[in-house]
């Protein structure tokens, strides 16, 4: 059986899941993708290259709106 990784990130109005809602019904979203183990190193290297090109020297955590 092949090992597959599920790489996921979530974002929500609450910040952390342990925080209480500011308004009733607040929710977050999650996005992810599956990567076969044999491709994991290649995918990691590809993302490092993309981030280096897109970040333009920025260090630290980036947010998608930083790239618009």
C-alpha positions in Angstrom: 0.0 0.0 0.0 1.3 3.4 -0.9 1.7 6.2 1.7 -0.1 9.4 0.8 0.2 12.7 2.8 -2.7 15.1 3.2 -1.3 18.6 3.6 -3.9 21.0 4.8 -4.2 24.5 6.2 -7.2 26.2 7.7 -8.2 29.8 8.1 -11.1 31.2 10.1 -12.6 34.3 11.6 -11.8 33.0 15.1 -8.1 32.6 14.5 -7.5 29.5 16.6 -10.2 26.8 17.0 -9.9 27.1 20.8 -11.2 30.8 20.6 -14.9 31.4 21.1 -17.0 33.0 18.4 -17.4 36.8 18.2 -20.6 36.3 16.3 -22.9 33.3 16.2 -22.1 31.0 13.4 -18.5 32.1 12.6 -16.6 29.5 10.7 -13.3 28.8 9.0 -12.3 27.2 5.7 -9.8 24.5 5.0 -7.8 23.7 1.8 -5.5 20.9 1.2 -4.0 18.5 -1.3 -2.7 14.9 -1.3 0.9 14.0 -2.1 2.2 10.6 -2.7 5.2 9.8 -0.5 7.5 9.2 -3.5 6.8 12.7 -4.7 7.0 14.5 -1.4 10.6 15.8 -1.8 9.9 17.1 -5.3 6.7 18.9 -4.2 8.5 20.4 -1.2 11.4 21.6 -3.5 8.9 23.0 -6.0 7.1 25.0 -3.3 10.4 26.3 -1.9 11.2 27.6 -5.4 7.8 29.2 -5.9 7.9 30.8 -2.5 11.4 32.2 -3.0 10.4 33.7 -6.4 7.1 35.1 -5.0 8.4 36.4 -1.7 11.0 38.6 -3.2 13.3 38.3 -0.1 10.5 38.5 2.5 11.4 36.4 5.6 8.9 34.9 8.0 5.3 34.0 7.7 3.5 35.1 4.5 -0.2 35.6 3.8 -1.8 35.1 0.4 -2.7 38.8 0.2 1.1 39.6 0.5 1.5 38.2 -3.1 -1.2 40.4 -4.8 
